[in-house]
């Protein structure tokens, strides 16, 4: 049955290899079951329900990716997208988390349609590489800012906007230690280094943090009722939410396309032209999981670059992704452990992800100001405006205007003009 489903022999792999690869991928990305509930709780959502929604959305995405597209690529609620959900849409724009879930749902539906009608190639090819790099780096800086804020390492200041917090507090010290530990473990290629560091800091916190209370490690999963089917789709049709929906869509689309390409190339899963067979099915898995996740009660689900760890272990088929999905279902029974993980422990993981996302800046053509300036606008203004949507909008505008004023208007295609004009309208007339 497994041979028929996944064509193991054709991919020169075995059940044992795929299972080991699945376990490896899960260990590298399992931190999301701790981080995602902590971030979405700040939006007013029930932490236990979000934990369940996170595990279920990840499992659904992995199963669809494995069984439909037959790729060893795992899915889970995306980093950056969850921060955008909480800090921009809910806390920044004052929208309810139910409306934010409605926006996630609609972006997922649009993603499904783009995947079915194959419009995605036109969109992906129309957006300049430099803006895609800038968006990735901007989200990285945004996550870094959130991590430092959650850990108490930076705090607000009336005169200088931000300043260094009290570095003597347990939270700051443990968050810093956690980050150092993650980097060291990942450098040494210890499987599950991020998760190990989060659990280690959580264990140490009981010695230094009076607020920490032991609740056990294993139990039946919490109720998902507080978030299940609570999305407000009607509220998401508000004019102010249009840019939010498209921000969810674009970030998910670029993130997924980049991850699929990178992991597939690493595993030699592309065809002779470098293209991905069954790309439509892979994108359909991602978008379907986003729609399901919105109904369950979590932010957008996306493909994880950590899947590359499983590919390095020999994972070549969807069986790897299915194994990851099964492990996410088993994780449902560790809700008490997830509930005890403090914000400063996950802040260390957030800052580590920030470091990884900044590496894309190496691909910017820094000797060409018409390329580097728009990338810098996106990367810098995304965290400083505390909004992924505003950063993307300002990036499109700056790219179009700079290219025209530099006499290189032919490099601005129709899609960029449309997006730049929409961005001007958004910034000028839509409340933010």
VOGU-3710 file (C-alpha; in Angstrom, 3 decimals, decimal comma):
1> xxxxxxxxxx> 0,000/0,000/0,000  2,793/2,435/0,936  4,629/1,652/-2,304  1,486/2,364/-4,311  0,796/5,627/-2,472  4,305/7,064/-2,371  6,304/5,241/-5,093  9,161/4,552/-2,699  11,246/2,463/-5,127  11,020/5,053/-7,880
11> xxxxxxxxxx> 12,359/7,649/-5,421  15,090/5,256/-4,226  13,985/5,316/-0,603  12,459/3,004/2,022  9,845/3,103/4,765  12,550/3,241/7,443  14,325/6,148/5,756  11,078/8,078/5,345  10,077/7,530/8,996  13,482/8,724/10,246
21> xxxxxxxxxx> 13,229/11,734/7,938  9,731/12,524/9,257  10,879/12,362/12,875  13,839/14,621/12,055  11,647/17,236/10,367  9,171/17,176/13,252  11,893/17,735/15,842  13,211/20,772/13,956  9,781/22,452/13,698  7,960/21,229/16,827
31> xxxxxxxxxx> 8,752/24,561/18,500  5,703/25,969/16,698  3,350/24,145/19,113  4,861/26,278/21,894  5,428/29,547/20,030  2,145/29,865/18,104  -0,175/29,649/21,153  1,990/32,187/23,006  1,742/34,692/20,141  -1,971/34,251/19,389
41> xxxxxxxxxx> -2,826/34,369/23,103  -1,728/38,019/22,986  -4,528/38,585/20,465  -7,051/37,453/23,092  -7,390/33,849/21,919  -7,641/30,869/24,246  -4,137/29,396/24,535  -5,277/25,782/24,928  -7,634/25,977/21,943  -4,897/27,551/19,789
51> xxxxxxxxxx> -2,538/24,746/20,806  -5,036/22,177/19,536  -5,744/24,197/16,380  -1,997/24,471/15,704  -1,460/20,715/15,954  -4,544/19,883/13,869  -3,829/22,458/11,139  -0,249/21,218/10,876  -1,399/17,596/10,688  -4,017/18,371/8,014
61> xxxxxxxxxx> -1,469/20,270/5,921  1,109/17,481/6,231  -1,412/14,783/5,294  -2,617/16,668/2,216  0,957/17,466/1,145  2,019/13,858/1,619  -0,988/12,050/0,162  -1,930/14,490/-2,623  1,384/16,045/-3,742  3,743/13,281/-2,512
71> xxxxxxxxxx> 6,403/15,723/-1,320  8,454/15,395/1,916  7,485/18,925/2,912  5,805/19,604/6,253  3,200/22,247/7,039  2,320/24,268/10,135  1,105/27,775/11,060  3,764/30,128/9,758  6,126/32,310/11,732  5,734/35,949/10,746
81> xxxxxxxxxx> 2,164/35,372/9,641  1,141/34,720/13,260  2,967/37,887/14,343  1,205/39,882/11,608  -2,113/38,414/12,807  -1,563/39,471/16,422  0,517/42,627/16,384  -0,695/44,302/13,181  -4,287/43,205/12,615  -5,533/42,755/16,192
91> xxxxxxxxxx> -3,336/44,996/18,357  -2,397/47,547/15,679  -5,634/47,942/13,717  -7,925/47,141/16,640  -9,706/44,312/14,827  -11,030/41,311/16,746  -9,252/38,010/16,403  -12,450/36,609/14,895  -12,213/39,144/12,039  -8,505/38,356/11,657
101> xxxxxxxxxx> -9,381/34,661/11,286  -11,929/35,667/8,651  -9,144/37,420/6,731  -6,958/34,305/6,987  -9,861/32,211/5,664  -10,426/34,516/2,680  -6,709/34,645/1,867  -6,697/30,835/1,922  -9,685/30,688/-0,443  -7,920/33,115/-2,819
111> xxxxxxxxxx> -4,790/30,953/-2,595  -6,854/27,862/-3,512  -8,273/29,674/-6,555  -4,819/30,867/-7,623  -3,554/27,305/-7,342  -6,468/25,855/-9,338  -6,382/28,449/-12,112  -2,561/28,604/-12,255  -2,418/32,386/-11,820  0,262/31,949/-9,170
121> xxxxxxxxxx> 3,090/31,703/-11,755  2,179/35,119/-13,154  2,140/36,680/-9,679  5,382/35,040/-8,519  7,201/35,896/-11,761  5,882/39,482/-11,740  7,249/40,379/-8,306  10,950/41,333/-8,560  13,339/39,073/-6,688  14,654/42,041/-4,709
131> xxxxxxxxxx> 11,215/42,764/-3,227  10,714/39,123/-2,321  14,076/39,163/-0,543  13,179/42,431/1,174  9,853/41,046/2,371  11,540/37,969/3,850  14,182/40,067/5,604  11,564/42,552/6,819  9,539/39,771/8,409  12,758/38,559/10,016
141> xxxxxxxxxx> 13,428/41,981/11,531  9,779/42,210/12,597  10,069/38,879/14,417  13,321/40,032/16,006  11,650/43,179/17,328  8,753/41,155/18,745  11,151/38,670/20,340  13,149/41,416/22,065  9,936/43,070/23,229  8,439/39,825/24,583
151> xxxxxxxxxx> 11,640/39,038/26,448  11,819/42,522/27,986  15,197/43,167/26,371  13,836/46,318/24,737  11,090/48,477/26,237  9,316/51,657/25,172  10,795/55,059/25,989  9,174/58,481/25,709  12,248/60,256/24,353  14,010/57,630/22,239
161> xxxxxxxxxx> 11,003/55,419/21,323  12,801/52,253/22,498  15,578/51,521/24,968  17,283/48,632/26,738  15,159/46,976/29,414  16,219/45,741/32,839  18,859/43,155/31,949  18,914/41,813/35,518  15,412/40,275/35,356  15,089/36,472/35,039
171> xxxxxxxxxx> 13,136/36,796/31,781  15,848/38,779/30,007  18,644/36,537/31,293  16,835/33,301/30,388  15,770/34,561/26,940  19,377/35,496/26,196  20,623/32,140/27,451  17,977/30,391/25,342  19,095/32,175/22,178  22,765/31,320/22,798
181> xxxxxxxxxx> 21,785/27,694/23,438  19,720/27,458/20,234  22,524/28,864/18,090  25,077/26,505/19,642  22,865/23,430/19,245  21,918/24,303/15,665  25,539/24,985/14,759  26,434/21,553/16,123  23,534/20,127/14,041  21,755/18,673/17,072
191> xxxxxxxxxx> 18,348/17,439/15,921  15,551/19,392/17,567  17,948/22,045/18,872  15,288/24,775/19,017  12,826/22,565/20,898  15,538/21,316/23,280  16,497/24,897/24,140  12,873/25,942/24,729  12,312/22,984/27,063  15,628/23,611/28,850
201> xxxxxxxxxx> 14,789/27,270/29,521  11,291/26,243/30,660  12,816/23,782/33,149  15,325/26,376/34,430  12,551/28,974/34,793  11,033/27,029/37,694  14,147/27,830/39,702  14,136/31,581/39,092  10,587/32,627/38,130  8,014/32,739/40,951
211> xxxxxxxxxx> 5,175/32,850/38,413  5,963/29,407/37,019  3,627/26,638/38,253  3,988/22,958/37,355  0,840/21,550/35,667  2,111/18,153/34,511  3,325/16,992/31,131  0,588/14,868/29,562  -3,207/15,062/29,508  -6,161/14,808/27,196
221> xxxxxxxxxx> -6,178/17,666/24,655  -7,869/20,924/25,733  -11,184/21,927/24,187  -10,975/23,616/20,795  -14,450/25,101/21,247  -13,256/28,652/22,139  -11,732/29,096/18,659  -13,455/26,495/16,458  -15,601/28,085/13,705  -15,378/31,481/15,442
231> xxxxxxxxxx> -14,077/33,292/12,369  -15,932/36,421/11,264  -15,899/36,324/7,461  -18,376/39,188/7,072  -16,225/41,457/9,236  -13,201/40,634/7,059  -14,925/42,242/4,039  -14,297/45,676/5,584  -12,332/48,036/3,279  -9,500/48,292/5,810
241> xxxxxxxxxx> -9,064/44,505/5,669  -8,426/44,275/1,912  -4,720/45,002/2,290  -4,563/42,574/5,216  -6,052/39,735/3,155  -3,606/40,369/0,329  -0,698/40,647/2,782  -1,604/37,214/4,194  -1,876/35,906/0,632  1,368/37,365/-0,723
251> xxxxxxxxxx> 3,513/36,403/2,263  2,120/32,852/2,258  2,517/32,561/-1,519  6,139/33,752/-1,581  7,044/31,774/1,535  5,577/28,571/0,129  7,043/29,005/-3,359  10,488/29,699/-1,911  10,344/26,775/0,504  9,097/24,308/-2,104
261> xxxxxxxxxx> 11,827/25,325/-4,536  14,635/25,241/-1,967  13,680/21,893/-0,419  12,938/20,246/-3,778  16,303/21,301/-5,188  18,094/20,018/-2,088  16,404/16,636/-2,523  16,802/16,520/-6,336  13,025/16,432/-6,692  12,877/18,867/-9,629
271> xxxxxxxxxx> 12,651/17,854/-13,289  15,349/18,381/-15,920  14,253/22,022/-16,354  14,440/22,720/-12,635  10,653/22,849/-12,267  8,610/21,097/-9,604  6,274/18,357/-10,846  2,888/18,442/-9,081  3,468/22,072/-7,999  -0,264/22,808/-8,227
281> xxxxxxxxxx> -1,024/19,982/-5,806  1,666/21,176/-3,402  0,265/24,719/-3,381  -3,243/23,327/-3,018  -2,113/21,484/0,114  -0,763/24,709/1,576  -3,852/26,778/0,771  -6,305/24,098/1,901  -4,510/23,827/5,236  -4,787/27,619/5,651
291> xxxxxxxxxx> -8,567/27,463/5,108  -8,877/24,547/7,552  -6,650/26,303/10,094  -8,793/29,442/10,010  -11,867/27,355/10,819  -10,005/25,553/13,616  -8,636/28,798/15,051  -5,093/29,597/13,953  -3,248/31,915/11,580  -2,083/30,952/8,072
301> xxxxxxxxxx> -0,506/27,539/7,544  2,526/27,357/5,275  5,353/25,068/4,120  8,310/24,871/6,510  11,892/25,306/5,383  12,798/22,965/8,267  11,579/20,197/5,955  15,080/20,386/4,499  16,362/18,617/7,623  14,234/15,572/6,782
311> xxxxxxxxxx> 15,353/15,672/3,152  18,969/15,645/4,352  18,112/12,423/6,209  16,897/10,848/2,958  13,223/11,807/2,888  12,033/11,883/-0,717  8,290/11,182/-0,683  5,049/12,228/0,970  5,472/9,483/3,556  7,896/11,826/5,339
321> xxxxxxxxxx> 5,186/14,499/5,552  2,594/11,957/6,723  4,906/10,865/9,556  5,253/14,534/10,605  1,447/14,847/10,573  1,055/11,803/12,822  3,592/13,248/15,292  1,660/16,544/15,409  -1,451/14,545/16,364  0,505/12,819/19,151
331> xxxxxxxxxx> 1,675/16,254/20,332  -1,958/17,054/21,211  -1,502/15,121/24,442  1,323/17,409/25,655  -0,841/20,506/26,197  0,201/20,936/29,887  3,844/21,127/28,809  3,025/23,702/26,118  1,058/25,732/28,667  4,056/26,043/30,966
341> xxxxxxxxxx> 6,444/27,421/28,332  7,016/31,112/29,236  7,076/33,915/26,665  10,793/34,544/27,172  11,562/30,920/26,235  9,748/31,224/22,911  11,237/34,711/22,406  14,631/33,034/22,030  13,224/30,851/19,229  11,638/33,886/17,562
351> xxxxxxxxxx> 14,943/35,728/17,524  16,679/32,670/16,074  14,122/32,506/13,233  14,772/36,230/12,719  18,475/35,521/12,181  17,701/32,852/9,589  15,354/35,127/7,642  17,902/37,942/7,444  20,268/35,748/5,419  18,268/36,546/2,285
361> xxxxxxxxxx> 19,762/40,043/2,234  22,949/38,470/0,883  21,127/38,107/-2,452  20,439/41,845/-2,819  22,435/43,638/-5,539  23,906/46,230/-3,183  25,886/47,905/-5,965  22,622/48,787/-7,760  20,788/51,466/-5,749  17,561/50,967/-7,706
371> xxxxxxxxxx> 17,525/47,402/-6,354  19,010/47,819/-2,874  16,979/50,899/-1,867  13,517/49,259/-2,300  14,759/46,158/-0,458  15,975/48,343/2,402  12,656/50,230/2,493  10,725/46,970/2,918  13,155/45,437/5,414  13,511/48,512/7,640
381> xxxxxxxxxx> 9,994/49,930/7,555  8,213/46,640/8,160  9,386/46,399/11,796  9,437/50,172/12,394  5,810/50,585/11,245  5,046/47,346/13,126  3,182/46,124/10,055  3,990/43,581/7,356  1,256/45,056/5,141  2,648/48,605/5,365
391> xxxxxxxxxx> 6,171/47,369/4,661  5,033/45,529/1,524  3,008/48,543/0,342  5,919/50,957/0,798  8,212/48,515/-0,985  6,041/48,359/-4,102  5,717/52,151/-4,205  9,444/52,792/-3,733  10,395/50,205/-6,379  8,128/51,765/-9,032
401> xxxxxxxxxx> 9,037/55,377/-8,287  12,800/54,796/-8,002  12,935/52,809/-11,246  10,978/55,507/-13,148  13,040/58,420/-11,792  16,232/56,500/-12,601  15,187/56,097/-16,232  14,584/52,377/-15,900  10,787/52,395/-16,209  10,838/49,378/-18,543
411> xxxxxxxxxx> 11,754/47,210/-15,539  8,415/48,045/-13,869  5,863/45,546/-15,139  2,060/45,844/-15,103  1,668/43,883/-11,885  4,037/46,214/-10,001  2,181/49,298/-11,292  -1,161/47,860/-10,162  0,214/46,900/-6,739  1,967/50,268/-6,311
421> xxxxxxxxxx> -1,225/52,203/-7,109  -3,256/50,004/-4,748  -0,588/50,568/-2,087  -0,872/54,362/-2,458  -4,653/54,117/-2,104  -4,267/51,903/0,966  -1,831/54,220/2,733  -3,727/57,393/1,814  -7,322/56,417/2,408  -7,537/53,177/4,422
431> xx> -7,229/53,551/8,224  -4,139/51,829/9,618
//
